[in-house]
């Protein structure tokens, strides 16, 4: 089995606000070819560290892919550093230079002289065409290692990989293919899930199973390998069917879908409509639903009734009920769900009210106490939740719980 490493290049990727999405996409593509990604590295625009990273990767792995650092500016150092790490020269490729000039000419622009750097090619490398940008890629066979230098922008990197790198690697990847699947489970803890399904998945060496907990759900990651992708998918089908049977309705996604996507699909297929009344979540539930394309088909409106007065004015909650039971209570949550459904004229009304913290809690009603409610034409129901975590986690987990309440009603 071929092993691979991915090196993402650029100091901006080390900032706390940036995510290296290229490596995630490339890992999926390489796995489909039966190539196992063993290491991912992010390196800033630092010549010495990048040279070390490339030199070490070439020694360890049969495939090395870099992304970024192929532009025309001073901090785009990938070509020269890769050449140095491989002990090869950089040479000017006149045909590449002409292509870059022609690209600028098409837009009636004079090519800045610094763009000529992009025509410098590592000796012995194949130039990879870039129809979506000015930076060509490079593919090098070096001492048994296949090395691809790809541009950083995804709109340039992805087409280049698919057109020029994938076919080259497919010839080398052998006769194994990978398939992966993610089951998502709501309403159960990690240990409770494992207690139920461990007797099943431990009987399998292929597929392999990993259980992960995130902020509001548990993910079951399955990975299989076989001679064809279809055969690997069949292995996943066999195991996932057994896991789904054991866990029942707690499994809400079978291929990594989010809760809002699953709920949205069920609403869309059934033709039902939805309105939401939120207090402690502050519009988070509505945001999640409207992040899904096509949500206007089923999502009618959302009301953020944060104050007691707003609950009365916008949702018709009886102020005497708030006074006697408190805004964070089962009866108020149900009144909110009924009120928003009635005013919006929808099939379903959802509501969330709670104490997200860090302040505002009491001994009787501590931080993390949340009530969620659902109203339809047949009945109104609620759930009382005691959610751990900080303000962000309480709000997120509450949004997940109320969406799951609707999901279970829809099935």
Phi, psi and omega in degrees: 000131178288142175247150185225157171229147178240131179241113177266128190243131177145126181298333180296335180285348177269356177286150184292347184261000184245146178236137179278085181283337180301318183295324178297314181294316181296322179300316179298316181294319180292320178300321179297335177273359183082022180255126185267119179278118184261337186205139172236137182227138171249126182235133175287182181282068184233112186304310187294315181291323178292319178299317178297318181296317180291316182298315180293319181297319181295328178288327188271326195236159179271342178226131176228127178236128174250149175231135176096166175077021180253009182283189187266358189270171183299328183274002176270094193247004190300313184300309185292323181288320178297319178300316180294319181295328181268357181069036181238163180271156168261131180232147179283127178259109184298324181293322177294319179298318178298319180297319179295317178298318180297323180296317177294320181297327179300330179260013179057043179239145174278134182287122173300142185300330182294339178291345177295341176300331183287351177266003176280125188239138176293132182306126179089358181272152171269136179276132179257123184295143178234089181289351185250008181190179184268349185265108175289154175266175180224144175232128188228133169262119186221108175051047177084004180245133175266123185240127177239124175258114186243152177292163183278319182300127183304325181293342174261318185295313185297310178298325179294317178298313184296320184277324192243332185262315181306311181300323180292319181286328180300327179290336185260346196282350177082205190247024176246140176229148181255153168218144182229154178210148178234118171265138179243136187235135179242148173082008178224146177279164183299316182290323179295321177295313183296324179299324181283320191256347180303319178300340179271303189287338180288348176281351184250130167267333177218108014284163172260148185236136174228134180250128183231141175253131171245198191295335186218004183201172176246135179251135174250109182265125178244136175224135181228155175227144180201181183286337175227158178296323179297320179293322177294320177297324179295322176298319178293320178303316184297312182288315184297326178298319179293319180294318180296320178298320182289322185269343176064219186291351178295334176282116181252346180220140184247347178221038174083010181294151175280163179300318182293328176291318181295313180296316180299319179296317180295320177296317182297314182294322184277342182082012180278157178241162190217142169228154188227138172244123184236142171244279187294335181277348169058031179098003183295320180297315178297320179298315181298317181294318183280353170291341182272125179300138179087007184292342179296343179292330186233338182265118186266310181196161175227141179238125173262098181257082189281321181267163177297321180298321179293323178298323179284311185293317187268333187241352179077019178291130182297122179300332177293327178292318178296320181294320185277321185259336185093151181296330178261091183200162181295318184293322178290320178301316180293321178296323177297315181296317179293320182295315182290325178295315182296316183288327181274342182069038183256169177288323182232146169234133176244152178214149177223130172216138183185188181241104184275341179083185005284342178256182175095350181275157175228175178296323180284321181230088185282167173302135182100351175285124181222139171245133175240151183214154178226135177232135171221191185286349183259326184192172173232136180222162179219166172225140174260129183238143170241100190258128177278164174114176178280185184303315181298314183291320179299315180296315181294315181294326176295318179296322179293319183294319182288326175293323179291326176301316178292319180303313182294326177293323183288336179260000000 
